[in-house]
Amino acid sequence: MSNNNAASYALDAGPRNSDELDQRARAVAAALAIIEAKAAGGSDGGIRSEFAHLSEYADKIQDALKVK
């Protein structure tokens, strides 16, 4: 990715050798994009609080993407 945002850094962080790792990297990137948007919008939740929930957000995104 050529964008200089948190999500692009997460996706470019390193090689992924499985579909599961690739899906996790994409879920983390999506969660980072959400946090980045909240921070840019002046959300009063606090960036530290958002980052504390990063893994939880990524888990929910991954679960939502599973075919049922």
DAZI-V986408 format. One line per field, one symbol per residue. phi: phi as a letter, one per 30 degrees, with the letter a starting at -180 (. if undefined). psi: psi as a letter, one per 20 degrees, with the letter a starting at -180 (. if undefined). burial: # if it has 16 or more other ideal C-beta (glycine too) atoms within 10 Angstrom, else .. A space follows every 50 residues. Layout:
# DAZI-V986408
phi = ???
psi = ???
burial = ???
This chain:
# DAZI-V986408
phi = .cdcbedddddddldccadddddddddddddddddddddddieddidddd ddceddddeddddddddc
psi = qiqmrgghhghjhrqpjqhghghgghggggghhggggghhjkpjhphggg hhjgggggghggghipp.
burial = .....##..##...........##########.##..#...........# ......##..##......
